[in-house]
Amino acid sequence: MDEPRKNAEHANKGYEESEVNAGRLIAFAAGVIGLVVVGVVGSLVVFKFFVSHESLGPPASPFENARSLPPEPRLQTRAPLDLDHYRAQQQKILDSYGWVDPPAGVVRIPVNRAMDLLLQKGYPVSGSAPVNGQPNTPGETPPPPNLQTAPTPVFGEGGVPQK
């Protein structure tokens, strides 16, 4: 029965004084601020301790390249330039004559020259397979096929060859 009387008191004052304790709220805020200050001061002390106890060595000279390179393989530091260099090397190979396999007598010729030779000799006829390693070209007669064939085995019951 105390409840209706409390509501009437709160309505007259315009706020609820029993629900919020301003002193505790201020103490909590002061505690948070105090913890932040202690953390910053502690970090500063630790930083100064390590700066005074850890020597960094002599200052680096701008004229000395004292950096040692890591072992191979290394990461690319100039990837676009490396790609341009690689493409130039490949283009040089495509545009020049050279040996591919000297003992076997295999050479390479420039791509443009290979295309000209292909146009002069003609393209292989579609549907014909190369015979003896040489493609069939229009106007040529293919060599005669080998007439010797291996005998076909005769199979009996159960897939066993018969003699």
C-alpha positions as CSV (number, residue, x, y, z in Angstrom):
1,M,0.0,0.0,0.0
2,D,3.1,2.1,0.1
3,E,3.3,2.1,-3.7
4,P,0.6,4.7,-4.6
5,R,2.1,7.1,-2.1
6,K,5.7,6.7,-3.7
7,N,4.3,7.4,-7.1
8,A,2.5,10.5,-5.9
9,E,5.8,11.8,-4.3
10,H,7.8,11.2,-7.5
11,A,5.2,12.9,-9.6
12,N,5.4,16.0,-7.4
13,K,9.3,16.1,-7.6
14,G,9.6,15.3,-11.3
15,Y,12.3,12.7,-10.9
16,E,13.0,9.4,-9.0
17,E,15.7,10.1,-6.4
18,S,15.7,6.5,-5.0
19,E,16.7,4.8,-8.3
20,V,19.9,6.7,-9.2
21,N,22.8,7.3,-6.8
22,A,24.8,10.1,-8.3
23,G,27.8,9.5,-5.9
24,R,28.2,5.9,-7.1
25,L,28.0,7.1,-10.7
26,I,30.7,9.7,-10.1
27,A,32.9,7.2,-8.3
28,F,32.6,4.7,-11.2
29,A,33.6,7.4,-13.7
30,A,36.6,8.4,-11.5
31,G,37.6,4.8,-11.3
32,V,37.6,4.4,-15.1
33,I,39.6,7.6,-15.6
34,G,42.0,6.5,-12.9
35,L,42.6,3.1,-14.6
36,V,43.2,4.8,-17.9
37,V,45.8,7.2,-16.3
38,V,47.5,4.3,-14.5
39,G,47.7,2.4,-17.9
40,V,49.2,5.3,-19.7
41,V,51.8,6.0,-17.0
42,G,52.7,2.3,-16.8
43,S,53.2,2.1,-20.5
44,L,55.4,5.2,-20.4
45,V,57.5,3.7,-17.6
46,V,58.0,0.4,-19.5
47,F,58.8,2.3,-22.8
48,K,61.5,4.4,-21.1
49,F,62.9,1.3,-19.4
50,F,63.4,-0.5,-22.7
51,V,64.7,2.5,-24.5
52,S,67.4,3.0,-21.9
53,H,68.4,-0.7,-21.6
54,E,68.3,-1.8,-25.3
55,S,71.0,-0.3,-27.4
56,L,70.1,0.1,-31.1
57,G,73.7,0.1,-32.2
58,P,75.4,2.8,-34.3
59,P,73.1,5.0,-36.5
60,A,72.7,3.6,-40.0
61,S,74.9,5.3,-42.6
62,P,73.1,6.3,-45.8
63,F,76.2,5.4,-47.8
64,E,76.5,1.8,-46.6
65,N,74.5,-1.1,-47.9
66,A,74.8,-3.4,-44.9
67,R,71.6,-5.3,-45.6
68,S,72.2,-8.9,-46.5
69,L,70.0,-10.6,-49.0
70,P,67.9,-13.6,-48.0
71,P,68.6,-17.0,-49.6
72,E,67.1,-17.9,-53.0
73,P,64.3,-17.8,-54.2
74,R,63.6,-14.2,-53.4
75,L,60.4,-12.3,-53.8
76,Q,60.0,-10.1,-56.8
77,T,60.5,-6.5,-55.9
78,R,60.0,-5.2,-59.5
79,A,57.4,-7.5,-60.9
80,P,56.3,-5.3,-63.9
81,L,60.0,-4.9,-65.0
82,D,60.6,-8.6,-64.6
83,L,57.6,-9.4,-66.7
84,D,58.8,-6.9,-69.4
85,H,62.2,-8.5,-69.4
86,Y,60.8,-12.0,-69.6
87,R,58.5,-11.1,-72.5
88,A,61.5,-9.5,-74.4
89,Q,63.5,-12.7,-73.9
90,Q,60.6,-14.8,-75.2
91,Q,60.1,-12.5,-78.2
92,K,63.8,-12.7,-79.0
93,I,63.5,-16.5,-79.1
94,L,60.4,-16.4,-81.3
95,D,62.1,-14.0,-83.8
96,S,65.5,-15.8,-84.2
97,Y,67.0,-18.9,-85.5
98,G,68.6,-21.3,-83.1
99,W,69.3,-24.9,-82.0
100,V,66.7,-26.7,-80.0
101,D,68.5,-30.1,-79.9
102,P,71.8,-30.1,-81.8
103,P,72.5,-33.8,-81.5
104,A,69.1,-34.6,-83.1
105,G,69.5,-31.7,-85.6
106,V,66.3,-29.9,-84.4
107,V,66.4,-26.2,-85.0
108,R,63.9,-23.4,-84.4
109,I,63.0,-20.7,-87.0
110,P,61.2,-17.4,-86.5
111,V,57.4,-17.6,-86.3
112,N,56.9,-15.4,-89.4
113,R,59.2,-17.5,-91.5
114,A,57.4,-20.7,-90.3
115,M,54.1,-19.2,-91.4
116,D,55.5,-18.3,-94.8
117,L,56.8,-21.8,-95.3
118,L,53.5,-23.3,-94.2
119,L,51.7,-21.1,-96.7
120,Q,54.1,-22.1,-99.5
121,K,53.9,-25.9,-98.8
122,G,50.2,-25.8,-97.9
123,Y,48.2,-26.9,-94.9
124,P,47.7,-30.6,-94.1
125,V,44.5,-32.0,-95.6
126,S,41.8,-32.3,-93.0
127,G,41.0,-35.8,-92.0
128,S,44.3,-37.2,-93.1
129,A,46.9,-38.3,-90.5
130,P,50.6,-37.7,-91.0
131,V,52.4,-40.7,-92.5
132,N,56.0,-41.4,-91.6
133,G,56.1,-38.1,-89.7
134,Q,55.3,-36.0,-92.8
135,P,51.9,-34.3,-93.1
136,N,49.9,-34.9,-96.3
137,T,49.6,-31.7,-98.4
138,P,47.2,-31.0,-101.2
139,G,48.4,-32.4,-104.5
140,E,50.6,-35.1,-103.0
141,T,49.7,-38.7,-103.1
142,P,50.1,-40.4,-99.7
143,P,52.6,-43.3,-99.6
144,P,51.0,-46.8,-99.8
145,P,50.0,-48.3,-96.5
146,N,51.9,-51.2,-95.1
147,L,50.2,-54.4,-96.4
148,Q,51.6,-56.7,-93.7
149,T,49.3,-57.1,-90.7
150,A,49.5,-59.2,-87.6
151,P,47.3,-62.3,-87.5
152,T,44.1,-61.8,-85.5
153,P,43.9,-64.3,-82.7
154,V,40.8,-66.5,-82.5
155,F,39.1,-66.7,-79.0
156,G,37.3,-69.8,-77.8
157,E,35.1,-70.3,-74.7
158,G,35.9,-68.2,-71.7
159,G,38.1,-65.8,-73.7
160,V,40.9,-68.3,-74.1
161,P,42.9,-67.9,-77.4
162,Q,42.8,-71.0,-79.6
163,K,45.7,-72.3,-81.6
